[in-house]
Amino acid sequence: MSSFWSIWVSVLSLGTLVGCFFLLRMCLKNFAGVPEGESMGHTFDGIEELNNPLPKWWSTFFLVTIIWGFGYLLLYPGLGNWQGLLGWQSSNQGILNLEESKAKTAEYLKEGSNVLVQYDREVHAADLKYGPIFEAYAARSIPDLAADKEALKVGQRLFLQNCSQCHGSDAGGTTGFPNLTDKDWLYGGSPEAIKATLLHGRKAQGMMAWETALGGEKGVKEVAAYVMSLSGREVDPELAAAGKPQFQMCAACHGPEGKGSLAMGIPLGAPNLTDDIWLYGGSKRAIEASIANGRAGVMPAWDAILGEEKIHVISAYVYSLSQD
């Protein structure tokens, strides 16, 4: 914060408290010219107005809140660039990456540190309390955890906090983010494959834009028609027939039958085109857009953020979603 805005905020904050104090003092004085407790000479609907002072409990409480306000601004950040006597912060400030955050956290948690970072302290306390629970979960296999209702509740909460923003609270996915409740997996749905995806993330090699290679819009429409026919959808038979030989350019990744790329039965990221499940939309327009412009999805790695033990529990929860 610049010096100008620091001074501006400080003057407004302190000025408000000082103004409240003088307002209270003014309201405690008798300006009516009538002794306290006597009639003001006004009567309405049989009710007579008396010159009563402010209730003692109310004025005392108001004064206490003013004093508390000064004390709070002295101890905690709130007056512009003033950091407060306690060295309290809600979180690490000015952090640009995860490595900096971890270094700052380690520094603040050192014994004798005069800086209190609320978030770091709470996370550290939670790790001490719940760490043994996650350690015990990590010692069990993912299929075993997937049958444990309590473990699944923990995994679901972690999923909602960290994964639902992309995959949805019900894990049903949306355009560009896969549905985790079916058995359609780009990189494999085994417990090991799911955990590896969460730990290290996935960065697609990318599907190139094919419009130029296919000779323009006409070639795109022909290949799109053939691709749609692979999942049994009704298409223009002439377009599909024209697109079939051109599909050979796609077979290197999707396979000659369009069932996706496999290595020893494990998917390698090129989707199966025969099951009518579409990551970026299955409409004719969406499929043509994918062929013409290409696609390249990225899922971040969660290892450095959550740690392997928590990922183990989330993996069990995700695995359980497709086992019903």
C-alpha positions in Angstrom: 0.0 0.0 0.0 1.4 3.4 -0.9 2.1 6.0 1.8 -0.8 8.2 0.6 -3.4 5.4 1.0 -1.8 4.2 4.3 -2.2 7.7 5.7 -5.7 8.0 4.3 -6.9 4.7 5.9 -5.2 5.5 9.2 -6.8 9.0 9.4 -10.3 7.6 8.5 -10.0 4.8 11.1 -8.7 6.8 13.9 -10.9 9.8 13.0 -14.0 7.6 13.2 -13.1 6.4 16.7 -12.3 9.9 18.0 -15.5 11.2 16.4 -17.5 8.5 18.2 -15.9 9.4 21.5 -16.7 13.2 21.2 -20.2 12.3 20.0 -20.7 10.2 23.2 -19.4 13.0 25.3 -21.8 15.5 23.7 -24.8 13.2 24.1 -24.0 12.8 27.9 -24.4 16.6 28.4 -27.7 18.2 29.1 -28.5 20.8 26.4 -32.3 20.8 27.0 -32.3 23.5 29.7 -34.5 21.2 31.7 -33.3 19.3 34.8 -32.8 15.6 34.2 -35.8 13.6 35.0 -38.3 16.4 34.5 -40.9 17.0 31.8 -39.8 18.4 28.4 -43.3 19.9 28.0 -44.3 17.5 25.2 -47.2 15.1 25.4 -48.4 12.8 22.7 -51.2 10.2 22.9 -51.0 10.4 26.7 -47.3 9.9 26.8 -45.2 12.6 28.4 -41.6 13.2 27.3 -39.1 13.4 30.1 -35.5 14.7 29.9 -33.9 11.3 30.7 -30.1 10.8 30.2 -28.7 8.0 28.1 -28.8 4.7 30.0 -25.6 4.2 32.0 -25.1 0.6 30.7 -25.4 1.8 27.1 -23.0 4.7 27.4 -20.5 2.6 29.3 -20.7 -0.2 26.7 -20.3 2.4 23.8 -17.1 3.7 25.6 -15.8 0.2 26.0 -16.2 -0.5 22.2 -14.3 2.7 21.4 -11.4 1.6 23.7 -11.5 -1.9 22.2 -11.3 -0.4 18.7 -8.1 1.6 19.6 -6.7 -1.6 21.2 -7.5 -3.7 18.1 -5.9 -1.2 15.7 -2.8 -1.2 18.0 -2.4 -4.9 18.2 -3.5 -6.0 14.7 -3.0 -4.8 11.1 -5.6 -2.2 10.2 -4.0 1.2 10.1 -2.6 1.3 6.5 0.9 -0.3 6.5 1.0 -0.7 10.3 1.5 -4.5 11.0 0.4 -4.4 14.6 2.3 -5.2 17.8 1.4 -8.9 17.7 2.8 -9.6 14.2 -0.4 -11.2 13.2 -1.3 -12.0 9.6 -4.2 -13.8 8.1 -2.0 -15.6 5.6 1.4 -15.3 3.9 1.6 -12.0 2.1 3.2 -11.3 -1.3 3.7 -15.0 -2.1 4.3 -15.7 -5.8 4.6 -19.5 -5.9 4.2 -22.7 -3.8 7.9 -22.9 -3.0 7.9 -19.4 -1.5 4.7 -20.3 0.5 6.3 -23.4 2.0 9.5 -21.6 2.9 7.6 -18.8 4.6 5.4 -21.3 6.4 8.5 -23.1 7.7 10.0 -19.8 8.8 6.9 -18.7 10.7 6.4 -22.0 12.4 9.8 -22.0 13.9 9.9 -21.8 17.7 10.5 -18.2 18.8 9.1 -16.6 15.6 7.4 -13.3 16.5 5.1 -13.5 13.5 1.7 -15.2 13.8 0.3 -16.3 10.5 -3.2 -17.5 11.3 -3.7 -19.8 8.3 -0.3 -21.5 8.8 -1.0 -22.1 12.4 -4.4 -23.6 11.8 -3.1 -25.9 9.0 -0.2 -27.0 11.3 -2.6 -27.7 14.1 -4.9 -29.7 11.8 -1.9 -31.7 10.5 -0.9 -32.6 14.0 -4.5 -33.7 14.9 -5.5 -35.5 11.7 -2.1 -36.6 10.4 -2.2 -40.0 12.2 -5.6 -40.6 10.7 -4.4 -40.0 7.1 -1.2 -42.1 7.9 -3.4 -45.0 8.9 -5.5 -44.6 5.7 -2.4 -44.5 3.5 -1.3 -47.9 4.9 -4.5 -49.5 3.4 -5.1 -50.3 -0.2 -7.4 -48.1 -2.3 -10.0 -50.8 -3.0 -10.1 -51.4 0.8 -10.7 -47.8 1.5 -13.3 -47.6 -1.2 -15.4 -50.0 0.9 -15.0 -48.0 4.1 -17.8 -45.5 4.6 -15.9 -43.3 7.0 -12.9 -43.1 4.8 -15.2 -42.2 1.8 -16.7 -39.4 3.8 -13.2 -38.0 4.3 -12.4 -38.5 0.7 -15.6 -36.8 -0.4 -14.9 -33.7 1.7 -11.4 -33.4 0.3 -12.8 -33.9 -3.2 -15.4 -31.1 -2.7 -12.7 -28.7 -1.4 -10.2 -29.3 -4.1 -11.7 -31.1 -7.2 -15.3 -30.1 -7.4 -14.5 -26.7 -9.0 -13.7 -28.5 -12.2 -15.4 -31.9 -12.0 -18.5 -30.7 -10.2 -19.8 -31.5 -6.7 -21.3 -34.8 -8.0 -18.1 -35.6 -10.0 -20.2 -35.6 -13.1 -17.9 -33.3 -15.0 -18.7 -30.7 -17.6 -17.4 -29.6 -21.0 -13.6 -30.0 -20.9 -13.6 -31.8 -17.5 -14.2 -35.5 -17.5 -17.0 -37.3 -15.7 -15.5 -39.4 -12.9 -18.6 -41.5 -12.3 -18.5 -43.6 -15.4 -16.0 -46.2 -16.7 -14.6 -44.0 -19.4 -11.0 -43.2 -18.5 -8.4 -41.3 -20.7 -5.5 -42.6 -18.7 -6.9 -45.7 -16.9 -9.4 -46.2 -14.1 -7.4 -48.6 -12.0 -6.6 -47.5 -8.4 -3.0 -47.0 -9.4 -3.8 -45.0 -12.5 -6.2 -42.7 -10.6 -3.7 -42.1 -7.9 -0.9 -41.4 -10.4 -3.2 -38.9 -12.2 -3.9 -37.0 -8.9 -0.3 -37.1 -7.8 1.4 -35.9 -11.0 -1.4 -34.4 -13.0 -2.0 -34.9 -16.7 -0.8 -32.8 -19.6 -2.2 -34.0 -22.9 0.2 -34.2 -25.8 -2.5 -32.3 -27.5 -4.7 -33.1 -30.5 -3.5 -31.0 -33.4 -5.7 -28.8 -35.6 -6.6 -30.9 -38.6 -8.5 -28.4 -40.8 -5.6 -27.6 -43.1 -4.4 -31.2 -43.3 -7.9 -32.3 -44.3 -8.2 -29.7 -47.0 -10.5 -27.3 -45.3 -14.1 -27.3 -44.0 -15.3 -30.1 -46.3 -12.7 -32.6 -45.1 -13.5 -31.7 -41.5 -17.2 -32.4 -42.0 -16.5 -35.7 -43.7 -14.2 -36.9 -40.9 -16.7 -35.7 -38.3 -19.5 -37.7 -39.9 -17.4 -40.8 -39.9 -16.4 -40.3 -36.3 -20.0 -39.9 -35.3 -20.9 -43.0 -37.1 -18.4 -45.0 -35.0 -20.8 -44.7 -32.0 -23.8 -45.7 -34.0 -25.2 -42.2 -34.6 -27.2 -41.4 -37.8 -25.1 -39.4 -40.3 -25.0 -38.6 -43.9 -23.6 -42.0 -45.4 -21.8 -40.2 -48.2 -20.0 -37.9 -45.9 -19.1 -40.8 -43.6 -17.8 -42.9 -46.5 -15.7 -40.0 -47.7 -14.3 -39.5 -44.2 -13.3 -43.1 -43.5 -10.1 -43.1 -45.5 -9.1 -39.7 -44.1 -9.6 -41.1 -40.6 -6.4 -43.1 -41.1 -4.5 -39.9 -40.1 -6.3 -40.1 -36.8 -5.7 -43.8 -36.3 -2.2 -43.3 -35.0 -3.7 -42.0 -31.7 -7.3 -43.2 -31.7 -6.6 -46.6 -33.2 -7.8 -48.0 -36.5 -11.2 -48.8 -35.0 -11.4 -45.5 -33.1 -11.3 -47.2 -29.7 -8.4 -45.0 -28.3 -4.8 -45.6 -27.7 -3.8 -48.5 -25.4 -0.6 -49.9 -24.0 -1.1 -53.3 -22.5 -4.7 -52.5 -22.1 -4.1 -49.1 -20.4 -5.5 -46.0 -22.0 -2.9 -43.4 -22.9 -5.0 -40.3 -23.3 -6.5 -40.6 -26.8 -10.3 -41.0 -26.2 -12.4 -43.9 -27.4 -14.6 -42.5 -30.2 -17.0 -45.5 -30.3 -18.8 -45.1 -26.9 -20.6 -41.7 -27.6 -18.9 -40.1 -24.5 -17.4 -36.7 -25.4 -15.1 -34.6 -23.2 -15.7 -31.4 -25.2 -19.2 -32.1 -26.4 -20.8 -34.6 -28.7 -22.8 -32.4 -30.9 -21.9 -32.2 -34.6 -20.7 -28.7 -34.2 -18.5 -29.6 -31.2 -16.9 -32.6 -32.9 -16.2 -30.5 -36.0 -14.6 -27.8 -33.8 -12.4 -30.4 -32.1 -11.2 -31.8 -35.4 -10.7 -28.4 -37.0 -9.0 -26.6 -34.1 -7.6 -29.4 -31.9 -7.8 -29.9 -28.2 -5.2 -30.0 -25.3 -6.3 -30.5 -21.7 -4.3 -30.0 -18.6 -4.9 -31.2 -15.0 -2.5 -29.9 -12.3 -0.5 -32.1 -10.1 -1.7 -32.2 -6.5 1.2 -33.9 -4.8 2.8 -30.7 -3.6 -0.5 -29.2 -2.5 -2.2 -32.1 -0.7 0.5 -34.6 -0.1 0.3 -38.3 -1.0 -1.6 -39.5 2.1 -4.6 -37.2 1.4 -4.4 -38.0 -2.3 -4.6 -41.7 -1.4 -8.0 -41.1 0.3 -9.3 -39.0 -2.6 -8.2 -41.7 -5.0 -10.3 -44.2 -3.0 -13.3 -41.9 -3.2 -12.9 -41.3 -7.0 -12.4 -45.0 -7.6 -15.5 -45.8 -5.7 -17.6 -43.5 -7.9 -17.2 -45.8 -10.9 -17.6 -49.1 -9.2 -21.4 -49.1 -8.7 
